[in-house]
Amino acid sequence: MLIPITRERFETLIPLTATASQYAYYWGNWQNLVKQILFSLLGIFLVWLLSLTLHSQGLSLFLGIFAGLYWLWNPVAKASFRNAKYRRYPYSGFWQGEILDVYVTEEVIGTEETANAKGELVLVENRERRLNLELGDERGFFAKVQVPLRRQHQFISPGQTVHLLVMSEDPDLRRIAKLSDLYIPNRQIWVSDYPWLQREAFKDVSQQLGRRSPRRSNKPTRKRPS
């Protein structure tokens, strides 16, 4: 089921500025916070050096405050810039479907060089367990989503109803360009790598537009990789 939504509602669901969840996403852990604070201190030092050549105390003060608060405004700037990538799509819709298949894979997310016991440099792969969901509806729409595996994902299973927001450049939403977070209403579970949606607002939309999912077909799901 796919229901177009108005631009006004879309901009409420994906706001221009960072939500609390998005701010927390870019805030990261304490190690990332320490890194951001160090950048702020470095910025203050550079501004101080620059102030020795500037004759404007007002400008120096402004730059100092700007650099000193880098750790505070940087997450907002990153999230707002990322939101703008989705907000550029002129059309959007509320989609309801079901989970066709669920499986876990291990993916390479990066590599790094390290020394072994002999002092030789070896390339080590950084791997991460990821959740894979295959989604579909009665109209033939199909999508595959992959996100980092979380503890709450153990409650996800094939046949569950899923709600999400789709974005498109076509007025009839014929070609889907982007998908938002996935929301599983019967379990109150969110599935995403990045929290695109204003989640409380989307829950209201989910209750208003969602309906009971149609009976599943007898079509077998894809065999999970071993």
C-alpha positions as CSV (number, residue, x, y, z in Angstrom):
1,M,0.0,0.0,0.0
2,L,1.4,3.4,-1.0
3,I,-0.3,6.7,-0.1
4,P,1.1,10.0,-1.3
5,I,1.5,12.6,1.4
6,T,1.6,16.4,1.2
7,R,4.8,18.4,1.1
8,E,3.9,20.0,4.4
9,R,3.6,16.7,6.2
10,F,6.8,15.4,4.6
11,E,8.7,18.4,5.9
12,T,7.4,17.7,9.3
13,L,8.6,14.1,9.1
14,I,12.0,15.0,7.8
15,P,12.7,18.5,9.3
16,L,15.3,20.9,8.1
17,T,17.3,21.0,11.3
18,A,18.6,18.0,13.3
19,T,16.3,16.0,15.5
20,A,17.3,14.8,18.9
21,S,18.0,11.3,17.5
22,Q,20.1,12.7,14.6
23,Y,22.1,14.9,17.0
24,A,22.8,11.9,19.2
25,Y,23.8,9.9,16.1
26,Y,26.5,12.5,15.2
27,W,27.4,13.1,18.8
28,G,28.7,9.5,18.9
29,N,30.5,8.1,21.9
30,W,32.8,9.8,24.4
31,Q,35.8,9.2,22.2
32,N,34.2,11.1,19.4
33,L,33.2,13.9,21.9
34,V,36.8,14.2,23.0
35,K,38.0,14.4,19.4
36,Q,35.5,17.2,18.7
37,I,36.6,19.1,21.8
38,L,40.2,18.8,20.7
39,F,39.2,20.2,17.3
40,S,37.6,23.1,19.2
41,L,40.7,23.8,21.2
42,L,42.8,23.7,18.1
43,G,40.5,26.1,16.4
44,I,40.7,28.5,19.4
45,F,44.5,28.4,19.2
46,L,44.5,29.1,15.5
47,V,42.1,32.0,16.0
48,W,44.4,33.4,18.7
49,L,47.4,33.2,16.3
50,L,45.3,34.9,13.6
51,S,44.2,37.6,16.1
52,L,47.8,38.7,16.3
53,T,47.7,39.9,12.8
54,L,44.1,41.2,12.8
55,H,43.1,44.6,14.0
56,S,39.5,43.8,14.7
57,Q,38.8,42.5,18.2
58,G,35.1,41.9,17.3
59,L,36.0,39.6,14.4
60,S,38.6,37.7,16.6
61,L,36.0,37.3,19.3
62,F,33.4,36.0,16.8
63,L,35.8,33.5,15.3
64,G,36.9,32.4,18.7
65,I,33.4,31.6,19.9
66,F,32.6,29.9,16.5
67,A,35.7,27.7,16.9
68,G,35.2,27.1,20.6
69,L,31.6,25.8,20.1
70,Y,32.6,23.5,17.2
71,W,31.9,20.4,19.3
72,L,28.4,21.7,19.9
73,W,27.2,22.9,16.5
74,N,29.0,20.3,14.3
75,P,26.5,17.5,14.9
76,V,23.6,19.9,14.0
77,A,25.4,21.0,10.8
78,K,26.1,17.4,9.7
79,A,22.6,16.2,10.4
80,S,21.0,19.2,8.7
81,F,23.2,18.8,5.6
82,R,22.2,15.1,5.4
83,N,18.5,15.9,5.8
84,A,18.7,18.3,2.9
85,K,19.7,15.4,0.6
86,Y,16.3,13.8,1.3
87,R,14.3,17.0,1.4
88,R,15.3,17.8,-2.2
89,Y,12.9,15.1,-3.5
90,P,9.6,16.9,-4.4
91,Y,7.3,13.9,-3.8
92,S,6.9,11.4,-1.1
93,G,4.5,8.8,0.2
94,F,3.6,6.5,3.1
95,W,4.3,2.8,2.3
96,Q,3.0,-0.2,4.1
97,G,4.2,-3.7,3.3
98,E,5.5,-6.8,5.0
99,I,8.8,-8.4,5.7
100,L,9.4,-11.2,3.3
101,D,12.7,-12.5,4.6
102,V,15.1,-11.8,7.4
103,Y,18.8,-12.9,7.6
104,V,22.1,-11.8,9.0
105,T,25.4,-11.4,7.1
106,E,28.9,-10.3,7.9
107,E,30.1,-7.5,5.8
108,V,33.6,-5.9,5.4
109,I,33.2,-2.2,6.5
110,G,36.9,-1.3,6.2
111,T,40.5,-2.4,6.3
112,E,43.5,-1.3,8.3
113,E,47.2,-2.2,8.3
114,T,48.7,-3.7,11.5
115,A,52.0,-5.4,12.4
116,N,52.0,-9.1,13.2
117,A,54.3,-11.0,15.7
118,K,57.1,-10.9,13.2
119,G,56.8,-7.2,12.7
120,E,55.4,-7.6,9.2
121,L,52.6,-5.3,8.0
122,V,49.4,-7.2,7.3
123,L,46.0,-6.0,6.1
124,V,43.2,-6.7,8.5
125,E,39.5,-6.5,7.5
126,N,37.1,-4.9,9.9
127,R,33.8,-6.8,9.7
128,E,30.4,-6.1,11.1
129,R,27.3,-8.2,11.4
130,R,24.4,-6.7,9.5
131,L,20.7,-7.3,9.4
132,N,19.1,-7.8,5.9
133,L,15.4,-7.3,5.3
134,E,13.5,-8.1,2.1
135,L,10.3,-6.1,1.9
136,G,7.3,-6.3,-0.4
137,D,3.6,-5.6,-0.8
138,E,0.6,-6.9,-2.8
139,R,1.3,-4.5,-5.7
140,G,4.7,-6.1,-6.4
141,F,6.9,-3.5,-4.8
142,F,10.2,-5.0,-3.5
143,A,13.1,-3.5,-1.6
144,K,16.1,-4.8,0.3
145,V,17.4,-3.0,3.4
146,Q,20.6,-3.6,5.2
147,V,21.5,-2.1,8.6
148,P,23.9,-2.8,11.5
149,L,22.6,-5.6,13.7
150,R,21.2,-4.5,17.0
151,R,19.8,-6.5,20.0
152,Q,16.2,-5.5,19.4
153,H,16.3,-7.0,15.9
154,Q,15.9,-10.4,17.4
155,F,12.2,-9.7,17.6
156,I,11.9,-9.2,13.8
157,S,10.4,-12.0,11.7
158,P,8.9,-12.6,8.2
159,G,5.3,-11.6,7.9
160,Q,5.4,-8.6,10.1
161,T,3.9,-5.3,8.9
162,V,6.4,-2.5,8.2
163,H,5.8,1.2,7.6
164,L,8.2,3.7,6.0
165,L,8.5,6.8,4.0
166,V,9.4,6.8,0.3
167,M,10.8,9.6,-1.8
168,S,10.6,10.1,-5.5
169,E,11.0,12.6,-8.3
170,D,7.9,11.3,-10.0
171,P,4.4,12.7,-9.0
172,D,2.9,9.2,-9.2
173,L,5.8,7.7,-7.1
174,R,6.4,5.3,-9.9
175,R,10.2,5.2,-9.3
176,I,11.3,5.2,-5.7
177,A,14.6,7.0,-5.1
178,K,15.0,6.8,-1.3
179,L,13.6,5.0,1.7
180,S,13.4,6.3,5.3
181,D,13.7,4.4,8.6
182,L,11.6,1.3,8.8
183,Y,9.0,1.1,11.6
184,I,7.4,-2.2,12.7
185,P,4.3,-1.0,14.6
186,N,3.3,-4.3,16.3
187,R,6.7,-4.4,17.9
188,Q,7.5,-0.7,18.2
189,I,10.8,-1.3,16.6
190,W,12.8,1.1,14.4
191,V,15.2,-0.3,11.8
192,S,17.7,2.1,10.3
193,D,21.4,3.0,10.0
194,Y,20.6,6.8,10.3
195,P,17.4,8.1,12.0
196,W,15.9,10.1,9.1
197,L,12.4,10.6,10.6
198,Q,10.9,12.7,13.3
199,R,9.8,9.5,14.9
200,E,6.9,10.6,17.1
201,A,5.3,12.4,14.2
202,F,5.7,9.3,12.0
203,K,4.0,7.2,14.6
204,D,1.0,9.5,14.3
205,V,1.0,9.1,10.5
206,S,1.4,5.3,11.0
207,Q,-1.7,5.1,13.1
208,Q,-3.7,7.3,10.7
209,L,-2.7,5.7,7.4
210,G,-1.7,2.2,8.4
211,R,-4.1,-0.7,8.1
212,R,-4.0,-4.4,8.7
213,S,-1.7,-6.1,6.3
214,P,-3.2,-8.5,3.7
215,R,-2.9,-12.2,4.0
216,R,0.4,-13.5,3.0
217,S,0.8,-15.4,-0.3
218,N,2.2,-18.9,-0.5
219,K,5.2,-17.6,-2.4
220,P,8.3,-19.0,-0.6
221,T,10.9,-16.6,0.7
222,R,14.4,-16.6,-0.6
223,K,16.7,-19.1,1.1
224,R,18.9,-17.5,3.6
225,P,22.7,-17.7,3.0
226,S,24.6,-20.1,5.2
